[in-house]
Amino acid sequence: MSKLKNFVTNILLLLITLALTLGMTEYVFRLVKTPVSGWEKKQIFHPDLFTIETPMITWTKKTDEFETVIQTNRSGFRGAPFPTKTELLFIGDSMTAAHQVDEEKRFPRLLNGVALGMNGADPIQELQFYRKIGRALHPNVVIHQIFPFNDIIEPGPSFTVRNNRINTIMPQKPDEPICMKFWHMKSYFLMRLCEFVRYHYIKATLSKEHKEKKYGIFEGKIDLDLTFVTLQTFKEEVEKDGGIYIVLIIPYQKEVEGSVSHALYNNILEKLNDFAVIDPLPTFQESNEGIYFPNDGHLTQAGHKILADLIRLRLGNILYNPEQLSTLSIHE
């Protein structure tokens, strides 16, 4: 009995020590690195749009680098309710949603445009945004923001291709990332530890091709056919509706810094040779201002202003003279 008692006592002491260690680590970790607040306001599944933000809420996103008030409309997108008509419509991912800056500082707002931006969206989802919401706004110009670093489209159950164009889009409900389970447990340290381990495990076990797509370890060409088919479908639908379709390519922070290859970025540009394209990479490289948040990787307020000024320069006064839209030619 004494051995069993000692064994149980040792196990209890070990568990108590482990709990105290984790508790102290969590406390110190939160002192050193501010957790992102507001994650409980996570995106929700939408049967037509894949995912949207929780509609009609106001919350604050806070990190070491920024603190932003986020307000969503009835449709589950950031910003004010959508108008019945807009001259300029922006559609994109987290670069357009721009949770890192105040609403009025986002580049779409600086250009008096309407934004359909969603964290984690890819071109298939963005095409669906246009079909279900954007088309009804009757835009004269649609600027489709893409982020090549994570916008490579691969075959999947959420869409079908017919006659080399995206046909039916069928949103699939995604699984919750495993590391978010630790967030629900209120442990920011364990969540970050999980993300760190998961990142390096995936990076170590993925094939070379997937590493190239996901992490920018890229020297040659990869299959961009489905990505191009998606953008071509998008372009044709906008033009059929009487609008002009422009691709806005946002470079990865490390591409601007020159610390990763530009091969993927250049391949996208090559594929889009017949598209109207706004390419901010040269402008970003020439700027001495802090365009990206170093840790978050999204555009700063200065970055949004530089981008808005570039778009305004490329479009000139065409945005405000709809009769000149047919003369638009941007690709360099």
NUPAKE-273781 format. One record per residue (C-alpha): residue number from 0; chain; x, y, z. Coordinates in pm, 1 decimal, always signed. Example, Ala and Ser with C-alpha at 12.3 -4.5 7.8 and 13.67 -1.06 7.14 Angstrom:
2
PT   k c       xx       yy       zz
PT   0 A  +1230.0   -450.0   +780.0
PT   1 A  +1367.0   -106.0   +714.0
// end
This chain:
332
PT   k c       xx       yy       zz
PT   0 A     +0.0     +0.0     +0.0
PT   1 A   +286.2   +238.0    +82.7
PT   2 A   +434.4   +187.6   -266.6
PT   3 A   +100.4   +254.1   -429.5
PT   4 A    +50.5   +560.0   -210.1
PT   5 A   +394.6   +693.1   -300.9
PT   6 A   +326.4   +627.5   -668.2
PT   7 A     -6.3   +816.6   -660.3
PT   8 A   +154.7  +1099.2   -463.8
PT   9 A   +435.6  +1129.5   -718.6
PT  10 A   +186.4  +1133.5  -1008.1
PT  11 A    -17.3  +1406.9   -836.8
PT  12 A   +295.8  +1611.9   -769.6
PT  13 A   +399.7  +1569.3  -1131.6
PT  14 A    +59.5  +1683.6  -1256.6
PT  15 A    +56.7  +1981.8  -1020.5
PT  16 A   +409.0  +2079.1  -1129.4
PT  17 A   +312.0  +2045.8  -1494.2
PT  18 A     -2.7  +2255.3  -1444.8
PT  19 A   +191.3  +2526.9  -1260.2
PT  20 A   +462.0  +2527.5  -1528.2
PT  21 A   +205.4  +2560.4  -1807.8
PT  22 A    +24.1  +2830.2  -1613.7
PT  23 A   +339.6  +3033.3  -1558.2
PT  24 A   +445.0  +2982.6  -1921.0
PT  25 A   +104.1  +3103.8  -2039.6
PT  26 A   +125.6  +3407.5  -1811.6
PT  27 A   +480.0  +3501.4  -1921.8
PT  28 A   +393.3  +3434.9  -2286.8
PT  29 A    +97.2  +3673.7  -2271.2
PT  30 A   +314.8  +3939.4  -2105.8
PT  31 A   +576.9  +3909.2  -2379.6
PT  32 A   +343.6  +3860.9  -2678.1
PT  33 A     -7.1  +4005.2  -2687.8
PT  34 A   -261.2  +3746.1  -2798.6
PT  35 A   -488.3  +3834.0  -3086.0
PT  36 A   -818.8  +3930.1  -2932.6
PT  37 A  -1149.5  +3871.9  -3100.4
PT  38 A  -1081.6  +3524.1  -3236.5
PT  39 A  -1403.9  +3411.8  -3079.0
PT  40 A  -1565.6  +3621.7  -3355.1
PT  41 A  -1435.9  +3370.2  -3606.1
PT  42 A  -1575.1  +3320.6  -3953.0
PT  43 A  -1884.3  +3109.4  -3997.9
PT  44 A  -1983.8  +2880.3  -4282.0
PT  45 A  -2223.9  +3015.5  -4542.5
PT  46 A  -2391.1  +2772.1  -4786.2
PT  47 A  -2352.1  +3013.4  -5079.5
PT  48 A  -2032.3  +3201.0  -4994.7
PT  49 A  -1811.7  +2938.8  -4824.1
PT  50 A  -1726.9  +3149.3  -4516.7
PT  51 A  -1826.8  +3493.7  -4396.1
PT  52 A  -1760.1  +3691.4  -4082.1
PT  53 A  -2025.2  +3689.5  -3814.5
PT  54 A  -2276.8  +3949.2  -3942.8
PT  55 A  -2368.6  +4269.1  -3761.5
PT  56 A  -2106.1  +4270.5  -3488.2
PT  57 A  -1838.7  +4512.7  -3371.9
PT  58 A  -1521.2  +4383.5  -3211.3
PT  59 A  -1158.3  +4479.8  -3160.8
PT  60 A   -865.8  +4292.9  -3310.8
PT  61 A   -552.0  +4353.2  -3109.1
PT  62 A   -195.0  +4232.1  -3156.7
PT  63 A   +153.5  +4359.7  -3072.6
PT  64 A   +150.0  +4557.8  -3397.1
PT  65 A   -199.5  +4704.3  -3425.2
PT  66 A   -539.6  +4746.3  -3264.9
PT  67 A   -837.7  +4775.0  -3497.4
PT  68 A  -1212.9  +4799.8  -3452.9
PT  69 A  -1389.9  +4564.9  -3694.0
PT  70 A  -1754.3  +4615.3  -3784.9
PT  71 A  -1944.7  +4380.3  -4015.2
PT  72 A  -2259.5  +4433.9  -4219.5
PT  73 A  -2561.4  +4208.5  -4268.0
PT  74 A  -2386.6  +4016.3  -4544.0
PT  75 A  -2093.7  +3920.8  -4319.4
PT  76 A  -1832.2  +4149.6  -4473.8
PT  77 A  -1637.7  +4426.5  -4309.9
PT  78 A  -1776.9  +4775.5  -4353.4
PT  79 A  -2103.5  +4958.6  -4401.7
PT  80 A  -2412.8  +4807.3  -4564.9
PT  81 A  -2372.4  +4765.5  -4939.3
PT  82 A  -2524.0  +5029.5  -5167.2
PT  83 A  -2750.6  +4940.7  -5457.9
PT  84 A  -2490.3  +5062.0  -5709.7
PT  85 A  -2115.6  +5121.2  -5709.3
PT  86 A  -1870.1  +5250.0  -5968.0
PT  87 A  -1579.6  +5054.2  -5823.5
PT  88 A  -1591.0  +4710.0  -5663.1
PT  89 A  -1294.7  +4541.1  -5494.5
PT  90 A  -1299.3  +4166.6  -5434.3
PT  91 A  -1018.8  +3983.3  -5255.7
PT  92 A   -883.9  +3804.3  -4951.9
PT  93 A   -739.4  +3928.0  -4621.2
PT  94 A   -542.7  +4198.9  -4802.6
PT  95 A   -875.0  +4355.4  -4900.8
PT  96 A  -1049.7  +4278.5  -4570.8
PT  97 A   -751.1  +4451.2  -4405.9
PT  98 A   -821.6  +4385.9  -4038.3
PT  99 A   -489.3  +4552.6  -3962.1
PT 100 A   -601.9  +4910.8  -4036.7
PT 101 A   -903.8  +5126.5  -3963.2
PT 102 A  -1198.0  +5096.4  -4200.8
PT 103 A  -1149.3  +5437.8  -4360.3
PT 104 A   -777.7  +5363.8  -4420.3
PT 105 A   -831.3  +5052.7  -4633.4
PT 106 A   -728.2  +5106.0  -4994.2
PT 107 A  -1081.4  +5034.0  -5129.1
PT 108 A  -1225.9  +5301.0  -4899.5
PT 109 A   -952.7  +5549.8  -4995.7
PT 110 A  -1083.0  +5509.9  -5351.9
PT 111 A  -1451.6  +5534.0  -5253.6
PT 112 A  -1505.5  +5174.0  -5356.8
PT 113 A  -1704.7  +4886.9  -5211.3
PT 114 A  -1502.3  +4594.3  -5076.9
PT 115 A  -1585.2  +4223.4  -5068.3
PT 116 A  -1279.2  +4104.8  -4877.1
PT 117 A  -1260.0  +3788.7  -4668.8
PT 118 A   -973.3  +3635.7  -4473.6
PT 119 A   -858.9  +3312.2  -4632.7
PT 120 A  -1058.2  +3354.3  -4954.7
PT 121 A   -920.0  +3216.4  -5281.3
PT 122 A  -1018.3  +3306.1  -5640.4
PT 123 A  -1294.3  +3041.3  -5650.9
PT 124 A  -1457.1  +3190.4  -5340.3
PT 125 A  -1403.1  +3542.2  -5474.1
PT 126 A  -1574.5  +3450.0  -5801.6
PT 127 A  -1867.3  +3330.4  -5592.3
PT 128 A  -1869.7  +3663.1  -5406.3
PT 129 A  -1915.3  +3834.4  -5739.4
PT 130 A  -2187.0  +3596.7  -5854.9
PT 131 A  -2389.8  +3617.4  -5534.1
PT 132 A  -2330.4  +3978.4  -5421.4
PT 133 A  -2105.8  +4183.1  -5648.5
PT 134 A  -2307.6  +4143.0  -5967.6
PT 135 A  -2615.1  +4295.3  -5801.3
PT 136 A  -2413.1  +4611.9  -5725.7
PT 137 A  -2373.5  +4679.6  -6100.8
PT 138 A  -2008.2  +4791.1  -6080.5
PT 139 A  -1844.2  +4968.8  -6374.1
PT 140 A  -1500.5  +4843.4  -6268.7
PT 141 A  -1420.2  +4525.1  -6073.8
PT 142 A  -1070.1  +4510.5  -5925.9
PT 143 A   -993.7  +4154.1  -5825.2
PT 144 A   -712.1  +4143.9  -5570.7
PT 145 A   -511.2  +3822.0  -5567.8
PT 146 A   -219.5  +3709.9  -5352.7
PT 147 A    -20.5  +3455.9  -5561.8
PT 148 A   +163.4  +3318.1  -5259.4
PT 149 A   -150.0  +3127.6  -5149.0
PT 150 A   -395.1  +3164.3  -5438.7
PT 151 A   -300.7  +2858.3  -5644.6
PT 152 A   -623.2  +2674.3  -5729.3
PT 153 A   -617.1  +2294.4  -5719.2
PT 154 A   -890.7  +2043.5  -5812.0
PT 155 A  -1148.6  +1994.7  -5537.8
PT 156 A  -1510.6  +1911.0  -5463.9
PT 157 A  -1621.6  +2275.7  -5432.5
PT 158 A  -1641.6  +2351.3  -5805.0
PT 159 A  -1675.3  +2197.5  -6150.0
PT 160 A  -1507.7  +2292.9  -6476.6
PT 161 A  -1695.7  +2289.1  -6805.5
PT 162 A  -1561.2  +2400.9  -7143.7
PT 163 A  -1246.0  +2521.3  -6969.2
PT 164 A  -1440.5  +2759.5  -6744.6
PT 165 A  -1554.8  +2743.7  -6381.9
PT 166 A  -1912.6  +2618.6  -6393.0
PT 167 A  -2091.7  +2525.1  -6070.8
PT 168 A  -1950.3  +2633.7  -5734.9
PT 169 A  -2059.4  +2426.3  -5436.3
PT 170 A  -1924.2  +2559.3  -5104.1
PT 171 A  -1795.3  +2290.5  -4869.4
PT 172 A  -1794.5  +2333.9  -4494.0
PT 173 A  -1430.2  +2335.1  -4378.6
PT 174 A  -1296.2  +2151.2  -4077.7
PT 175 A  -1188.3  +2370.9  -3788.7
PT 176 A   -808.6  +2392.9  -3763.4
PT 177 A   -692.1  +2159.9  -3486.4
PT 178 A   -492.4  +2434.0  -3315.7
PT 179 A   -807.4  +2641.9  -3261.0
PT 180 A   -916.3  +2380.7  -3007.1
PT 181 A   -649.8  +2523.0  -2774.6
PT 182 A   -793.4  +2871.5  -2827.5
PT 183 A  -1129.5  +2742.7  -2709.7
PT 184 A   -939.6  +2615.2  -2404.7
PT 185 A   -820.9  +2977.9  -2354.5
PT 186 A   -454.1  +2882.3  -2394.6
PT 187 A   -274.9  +3116.4  -2630.0
PT 188 A    +60.6  +2950.3  -2557.3
PT 189 A    -59.3  +2598.6  -2643.8
PT 190 A   -229.8  +2725.8  -2958.6
PT 191 A    +89.4  +2894.5  -3078.0
PT 192 A   +294.1  +2587.7  -2984.1
PT 193 A    +52.7  +2371.1  -3181.7
PT 194 A    +77.5  +2603.3  -3483.6
PT 195 A   +458.4  +2598.8  -3464.8
PT 196 A   +475.5  +2218.0  -3453.0
PT 197 A   +210.3  +2179.1  -3723.5
PT 198 A   +384.4  +2426.6  -3954.3
PT 199 A   +721.0  +2249.9  -3933.2
PT 200 A   +563.5  +1904.4  -3957.0
PT 201 A   +378.3  +1999.5  -4276.4
PT 202 A   +686.0  +2169.8  -4416.9
PT 203 A   +897.0  +1858.9  -4348.9
PT 204 A   +649.2  +1608.4  -4492.4
PT 205 A   +496.8  +1787.3  -4791.9
PT 206 A   +613.6  +1698.1  -5138.9
PT 207 A   +845.8  +1938.2  -5317.9
PT 208 A   +559.0  +2059.8  -5537.2
PT 209 A   +338.2  +2144.2  -5238.2
PT 210 A   +626.7  +2316.1  -5060.6
PT 211 A   +673.5  +2534.1  -5366.3
PT 212 A   +307.1  +2631.5  -5364.0
PT 213 A   +260.5  +2681.6  -4992.8
PT 214 A   +592.7  +2819.1  -4873.2
PT 215 A   +742.6  +2993.8  -5174.5
PT 216 A  +1035.5  +2749.3  -5200.2
PT 217 A  +1008.8  +2784.3  -5573.0
PT 218 A  +1247.1  +2799.4  -5868.6
PT 219 A  +1063.8  +2657.6  -6171.3
PT 220 A   +708.9  +2664.8  -6305.5
PT 221 A   +404.4  +2500.5  -6152.8
PT 222 A    +62.1  +2426.4  -6292.5
PT 223 A   -137.0  +2749.4  -6290.2
PT 224 A   -406.2  +2627.5  -6528.8
PT 225 A   -695.6  +2618.0  -6280.8
PT 226 A   -598.6  +2953.4  -6135.7
PT 227 A   -595.1  +3102.3  -6484.8
PT 228 A   -926.4  +2934.0  -6573.7
PT 229 A  -1081.8  +3089.3  -6262.5
PT 230 A   -956.7  +3438.1  -6347.1
PT 231 A  -1059.7  +3400.3  -6711.3
PT 232 A  -1409.8  +3295.6  -6602.6
PT 233 A  -1423.5  +3594.0  -6367.8
PT 234 A  -1315.1  +3831.1  -6645.1
PT 235 A  -1569.9  +3701.0  -6895.0
PT 236 A  -1857.6  +3724.4  -6645.9
PT 237 A  -1771.5  +4082.3  -6547.7
PT 238 A  -1739.6  +4186.9  -6911.7
PT 239 A  -2066.7  +4013.3  -7000.8
PT 240 A  -2229.7  +4224.9  -6728.5
PT 241 A  -2093.0  +4539.4  -6892.9
PT 242 A  -1803.7  +4601.4  -6651.6
PT 243 A  -1425.4  +4603.0  -6677.0
PT 244 A  -1222.6  +4342.0  -6492.7
PT 245 A   -879.0  +4426.4  -6353.5
PT 246 A   -642.0  +4198.6  -6163.4
PT 247 A   -456.6  +4357.4  -5871.1
PT 248 A   -162.7  +4141.0  -5766.1
PT 249 A    -37.1  +4190.9  -5410.4
PT 250 A   +318.6  +4064.5  -5363.2
PT 251 A   +431.5  +3862.7  -5063.0
PT 252 A   +634.3  +4064.8  -4812.8
PT 253 A   +945.2  +3854.6  -4875.9
PT 254 A   +908.6  +3902.4  -5251.6
PT 255 A   +928.5  +4277.8  -5197.0
PT 256 A  +1231.6  +4231.9  -4972.4
PT 257 A  +1391.5  +3999.6  -5229.0
PT 258 A  +1440.9  +3714.7  -4981.6
PT 259 A  +1236.5  +3464.1  -5186.8
PT 260 A  +1223.4  +3393.9  -5558.5
PT 261 A   +994.1  +3598.4  -5782.6
PT 262 A   +935.9  +3296.0  -6008.4
PT 263 A   +577.7  +3228.5  -5897.3
PT 264 A   +487.0  +3597.4  -5912.9
PT 265 A   +637.7  +3628.1  -6259.5
PT 266 A   +459.2  +3314.7  -6379.8
PT 267 A   +126.2  +3462.2  -6272.2
PT 268 A   +206.8  +3784.2  -6461.6
PT 269 A   +300.8  +3582.8  -6767.2
PT 270 A    -30.0  +3395.6  -6756.8
PT 271 A   -216.8  +3726.3  -6730.4
PT 272 A    -52.7  +3882.9  -7033.8
PT 273 A   -390.1  +3953.8  -7196.5
PT 274 A   -550.7  +4089.4  -6877.8
PT 275 A   -562.6  +4440.6  -6740.2
PT 276 A   -323.4  +4412.7  -6443.8
PT 277 A   -204.2  +4644.4  -6169.0
PT 278 A   +131.8  +4525.2  -6038.4
PT 279 A   +252.5  +4716.1  -5728.3
PT 280 A   +575.9  +4517.7  -5681.1
PT 281 A   +808.3  +4778.6  -5841.3
PT 282 A   +638.6  +5061.3  -5648.6
PT 283 A   +661.5  +4870.7  -5321.4
PT 284 A  +1030.2  +4795.9  -5381.1
PT 285 A  +1104.4  +5163.6  -5445.3
PT 286 A   +927.9  +5283.0  -5131.0
PT 287 A  +1121.1  +5352.2  -4812.9
PT 288 A   +808.5  +5341.5  -4596.9
PT 289 A   +700.9  +5044.4  -4387.2
PT 290 A   +454.8  +4881.6  -4626.2
PT 291 A   +401.4  +4557.2  -4434.8
PT 292 A   +365.5  +4474.5  -4067.3
PT 293 A   +683.4  +4270.6  -4002.9
PT 294 A   +514.1  +3990.7  -3808.0
PT 295 A   +158.0  +4000.5  -3938.2
PT 296 A   +264.0  +4029.1  -4302.3
PT 297 A    -29.6  +4245.8  -4416.9
PT 298 A    -22.0  +4603.6  -4540.0
PT 299 A    +22.5  +4890.4  -4296.5
PT 300 A   -168.4  +5218.0  -4320.2
PT 301 A   +121.4  +5353.6  -4526.8
PT 302 A   +104.0  +5047.7  -4750.9
PT 303 A   -268.3  +5099.3  -4812.8
PT 304 A   -211.3  +5464.8  -4904.4
PT 305 A    +71.2  +5379.9  -5145.5
PT 306 A   -144.7  +5112.0  -5306.0
PT 307 A   -446.7  +5342.8  -5333.5
PT 308 A   -230.6  +5615.2  -5491.3
PT 309 A    -94.1  +5363.6  -5741.7
PT 310 A   -441.9  +5240.4  -5837.7
PT 311 A   -561.7  +5599.3  -5873.7
PT 312 A   -261.7  +5678.1  -6092.8
PT 313 A   -318.3  +5373.5  -6313.6
PT 314 A   -686.1  +5446.0  -6356.6
PT 315 A   -649.3  +5821.8  -6387.4
PT 316 A   -984.3  +5993.2  -6404.3
PT 317 A  -1153.5  +5697.3  -6574.5
PT 318 A  -1322.2  +5596.3  -6248.3
PT 319 A  -1505.9  +5926.0  -6246.0
PT 320 A  -1583.3  +5932.3  -6618.7
PT 321 A  -1767.2  +5604.4  -6692.2
PT 322 A  -1792.1  +5685.9  -7065.1
PT 323 A  -1413.5  +5637.6  -7086.1
PT 324 A  -1412.7  +5288.9  -6931.8
PT 325 A  -1373.4  +5119.6  -7269.3
PT 326 A  -1033.8  +5289.9  -7314.0
PT 327 A   -885.7  +5132.6  -7002.1
PT 328 A   -547.1  +4969.3  -7061.9
PT 329 A   -326.4  +4912.1  -6759.8
PT 330 A   -103.7  +4610.9  -6813.6
PT 331 A   +259.9  +4708.4  -6844.4
// end
